[in-house]
Amino acid sequence: MDASEVLQHYACGQMNFQGLSLTSVDLSGADLIGANFAAADLENAILMLAFLTRVQFRQANLCRAMLCGANLNQANLSAAILSDADLHGASLQGADLRSANLVLADLLDANLLGADLRNADLSGANLTGACLRGANMRQENRKYFTNLRGAKLRLADLRGTNLAGVDLANGDLSDANLSEAVLRGANLQGANLQGAVLDNVYMSDASLTGANLNGASLINARLSRCQLQGADLRFSNLQGANLVDAKLSQAKLVEANLCQARLSRSDLSRVNFHRSKLCAAMLTDAYLGRANLSQADLTEAVLTRAEISGANLSQAVLQGTTMPDGQIYR
């Protein structure tokens, strides 16, 4: 069936194209709202600027399809093959993309507001500037999880997105907005989060080993039990953050703002806090062995029972600081 036949059938009210072979079909700008292309072969199809709202593409083959600018709002793309597809600027609001294959897909500036991406494979996908607000990428279990390994999410809008347990290792999230997102248990090892906004994020139990958070905003972030060994947090804002029981050994926190942060029982061994702000920070039972606190501001910080052997406190501000022995420094 060619493009003219598809359009003729649709105009006559025949909307079922399930399982048909439509490879390389050109339906640019076509109005096919509500049509059924489930399990159809649309490899290399041209669907640019097409109106595909509520279309059934379940298990369809859209490999290398051209869908830039297409309207796919509320479309069913579950288990569809969209590898290498061009979805630049496409609208996928509320779309069902569960278990879809989006490997290396181009989703530059795409609108995925409220989309369901559970168990989707987005490894290597380009999501630069994409809107993913309220999208669901929650890990269902150990077997079913959204794969974002190596994905490009620079400048993406991920506010309020559920990313619990997802794999974002080595992903580029620089300058992305993740405020109030859920990243509990997520894998962000080696990820680039430079300049990202992570205010009020829920990231407990996440792995951020070696991640780049230089200049990131993490105000009131929940980071308890996070793995942050060797992470770059220079110039970051962690004011009021919860880092209880976190692992930060050898992390870089030069000139970071940790005022009123909670760091009780955290591993801060060999952390570089040079010129950082730790005013009123809670460091009860923290381990600061060999940490560099030179010129750090620890005004009114609480270091009760903290281990500071070998720590460098040269020129540190200790006004009103509660020292490990419970004495207040005057």
C-alpha positions in Angstrom: 0.0 0.0 0.0 1.4 3.4 -0.9 0.7 6.9 0.6 -2.2 7.8 -1.6 -4.0 4.5 -0.8 -3.5 5.1 2.9 -4.9 8.6 2.7 -7.8 7.4 0.5 -8.7 4.6 2.9 -8.5 7.0 5.9 -10.7 9.5 4.1 -13.3 6.8 3.7 -13.2 6.0 7.4 -11.1 2.9 7.1 -8.5 3.5 9.9 -7.1 0.0 10.4 -3.6 -0.4 8.9 -2.4 -2.9 11.4 0.5 -5.1 10.4 0.9 -3.6 6.9 4.2 -3.1 5.1 4.6 0.6 4.6 8.4 1.0 4.4 9.6 4.4 3.1 6.0 5.6 2.8 5.8 9.5 2.5 2.9 10.8 4.7 4.4 14.2 5.4 1.8 16.5 7.0 -0.9 13.9 6.8 -3.9 14.0 9.2 -4.1 10.4 10.5 -5.6 11.1 14.0 -6.7 7.9 15.7 -5.5 5.5 13.0 -4.2 2.0 13.8 -0.7 1.2 12.7 0.0 -1.5 15.3 2.8 -3.9 14.3 3.0 -2.1 10.9 6.4 -1.9 9.2 7.1 1.9 8.8 10.9 1.7 8.5 12.3 4.8 6.9 8.8 6.3 6.7 8.5 10.0 6.2 5.9 11.4 8.7 7.3 14.9 9.2 4.7 17.4 10.6 2.0 14.7 10.5 -1.0 14.8 12.8 -0.8 11.4 14.7 -2.6 12.2 17.9 -3.9 9.0 19.6 -2.5 6.8 16.8 -1.8 3.2 17.6 1.9 2.4 16.8 2.1 -0.5 19.4 5.0 -2.8 18.3 5.4 -0.9 15.0 8.7 -0.7 13.2 9.6 3.0 12.9 13.3 2.5 12.7 14.9 5.5 11.0 11.5 7.1 10.5 11.3 10.8 9.9 8.9 12.2 12.6 10.3 15.7 13.1 7.6 18.1 14.1 5.0 15.4 14.2 2.1 15.6 16.7 2.1 12.3 18.6 0.2 13.4 21.7 -1.3 10.5 23.5 -0.1 8.1 20.8 0.5 4.5 21.8 4.1 3.7 20.9 4.6 0.9 23.5 7.2 -1.7 22.4 7.7 0.3 19.1 11.1 0.3 17.4 12.2 3.9 17.0 15.9 3.4 16.9 17.7 6.2 14.9 14.3 7.8 14.3 14.2 11.6 13.9 11.8 13.1 16.4 13.3 16.6 16.4 10.7 19.0 17.8 8.0 16.3 17.9 5.2 16.5 20.4 4.7 13.4 22.5 2.6 14.7 25.4 1.1 11.9 27.4 2.4 9.3 24.8 2.8 5.7 25.9 6.4 4.7 25.2 6.7 1.8 27.6 9.4 -0.7 26.4 10.0 1.4 23.2 13.4 1.1 21.5 14.7 4.7 21.2 18.4 3.9 20.9 20.2 6.8 19.2 16.9 8.5 18.5 17.0 12.3 17.9 14.6 13.9 20.4 16.1 17.4 20.2 13.6 19.9 21.7 10.9 17.2 21.7 7.9 17.6 24.0 7.5 14.5 26.3 5.4 16.2 29.0 3.8 13.5 31.1 5.0 10.7 28.7 5.3 7.1 30.0 8.8 5.9 29.3 9.0 3.0 31.7 11.4 0.3 30.5 12.2 2.3 27.3 15.7 2.1 25.9 17.0 5.7 25.4 20.7 4.8 25.4 22.6 7.3 23.3 19.5 9.2 22.5 19.7 13.0 21.9 17.3 14.7 24.4 19.0 18.0 24.3 16.5 20.7 25.3 13.6 18.2 25.5 10.7 18.8 27.9 10.3 15.7 30.1 8.3 17.4 32.9 6.2 14.9 34.8 7.4 12.0 32.6 7.5 8.5 34.2 10.7 6.6 33.9 10.4 4.8 37.3 12.2 1.4 37.6 9.5 -1.3 37.8 11.9 -4.0 39.1 15.4 -5.1 38.6 14.6 -6.5 35.2 12.5 -3.6 33.8 14.1 -0.2 33.9 14.5 2.8 31.6 18.0 2.9 30.0 19.4 6.4 29.6 23.0 5.3 29.5 25.0 7.8 27.5 21.9 9.9 26.6 22.3 13.6 25.9 20.0 15.6 28.3 21.7 18.9 28.2 19.3 21.8 28.9 16.4 19.3 29.3 13.4 20.2 31.4 13.0 17.2 33.9 11.2 19.0 36.7 9.1 16.6 38.7 10.1 13.7 36.5 10.1 10.2 38.1 13.5 8.7 37.3 13.8 6.3 40.3 16.3 3.6 39.6 17.0 4.6 36.0 20.5 4.2 34.4 22.0 7.6 33.5 25.6 6.6 33.8 27.9 8.9 31.8 24.9 10.9 30.6 25.1 14.6 29.7 22.6 16.5 32.0 24.6 19.7 32.0 22.4 22.8 32.7 19.3 20.5 32.9 16.5 21.4 35.3 15.8 18.4 37.6 14.2 20.4 40.5 11.8 18.2 42.5 12.6 15.2 40.3 12.7 11.7 41.8 16.1 10.0 41.3 16.1 7.5 44.2 18.5 4.7 43.5 19.4 6.0 40.1 22.8 5.3 38.5 24.5 8.6 37.6 28.1 7.4 37.8 30.3 9.6 35.7 27.3 11.7 34.6 27.8 15.4 33.7 25.5 17.5 35.8 27.5 20.7 35.6 25.3 23.7 36.2 22.2 21.5 36.6 19.3 22.6 38.9 18.6 19.9 41.4 16.8 21.9 44.1 14.5 19.7 46.3 15.5 16.6 44.3 14.9 13.3 45.9 18.1 11.3 45.2 18.6 9.1 48.2 20.6 5.9 47.6 21.7 7.1 44.1 25.2 6.5 42.7 27.0 9.6 41.7 30.6 8.3 41.9 32.8 10.5 39.7 29.9 12.7 38.6 30.5 16.3 37.6 28.3 18.6 39.7 30.4 21.7 39.3 28.3 24.7 39.9 25.1 22.7 40.4 22.3 23.9 42.6 21.2 21.3 45.1 19.3 23.5 47.6 17.4 21.3 50.1 18.3 18.2 48.0 17.7 14.8 49.7 21.0 12.9 49.2 21.0 10.5 52.1 23.1 7.4 51.6 24.3 8.7 48.2 27.5 7.4 46.7 29.5 10.6 45.8 33.1 9.4 46.0 35.4 11.5 43.8 32.5 13.7 42.6 33.2 17.2 41.5 31.0 19.5 43.6 33.1 22.7 43.3 31.1 25.9 43.6 27.9 23.9 44.1 25.1 25.1 46.3 24.1 22.4 48.8 22.5 24.7 51.3 20.1 22.7 53.6 20.9 19.5 51.7 20.4 16.2 53.5 23.7 14.1 53.1 23.2 11.9 56.1 25.2 8.6 55.8 26.5 9.7 52.3 29.8 8.6 51.0 31.9 11.6 49.7 35.5 10.4 50.1 37.9 12.4 47.9 35.1 14.6 46.6 35.9 18.2 45.5 33.8 20.7 47.4 36.0 23.8 46.9 34.0 27.0 47.6 30.8 25.0 47.9 27.9 26.3 50.0 27.0 23.7 52.6 25.4 26.0 55.1 22.8 24.2 57.3 23.5 21.0 55.4 23.1 17.7 57.3 26.2 15.6 57.1 25.8 13.3 60.1 27.7 10.0 59.9 28.8 10.8 56.3 32.2 9.8 55.0 34.1 13.0 54.2 37.6 11.5 54.3 40.1 13.4 52.0 37.3 15.8 50.8 38.6 19.2 49.7 36.5 21.8 51.5 38.9 24.7 50.8 37.1 28.0 51.3 33.7 26.2 51.5 30.8 27.5 53.6 29.7 25.1 56.3 27.9 27.6 58.6 25.5 25.8 61.0 26.2 22.5 59.2 25.4 19.3 61.1 28.5 17.1 61.1 27.8 14.8 64.1 29.7 11.5 63.9 31.1 12.5 60.5 34.4 11.1 59.3 36.7 13.9 58.2 40.1 12.1 58.2 42.6 14.0 56.1 40.0 16.4 54.9 41.1 19.8 53.7 39.1 22.5 55.6 41.6 25.3 55.0 39.8 28.7 55.0 36.5 27.0 55.3 33.7 28.8 57.3 32.5 26.5 60.0 30.7 29.2 62.0 28.2 27.5 64.5 28.8 24.1 62.8 28.3 21.0 64.9 31.2 18.5 64.9 30.2 16.5 67.9 32.0 13.2 67.9 33.3 13.8 64.4 36.7 12.3 63.5 39.0 15.1 62.3 42.4 13.4 62.7 44.8 14.6 60.0 42.3 17.3 58.8 43.7 20.6 57.6 41.9 23.4 59.6 44.4 26.1 58.6 42.7 29.5 58.7 39.3 27.9 59.1 36.6 30.1 60.8 35.5 28.3 63.9 33.4 30.9 65.7 30.8 29.2 67.8 31.7 25.8 66.3 30.9 22.7 68.5 34.1 20.7 68.4 34.3 16.9 68.5 34.7 16.9 72.3 31.5 18.9 72.8 33.4 22.2 73.6 32.2 25.3 71.8 35.1 27.2 70.1 35.3 30.9 71.1 
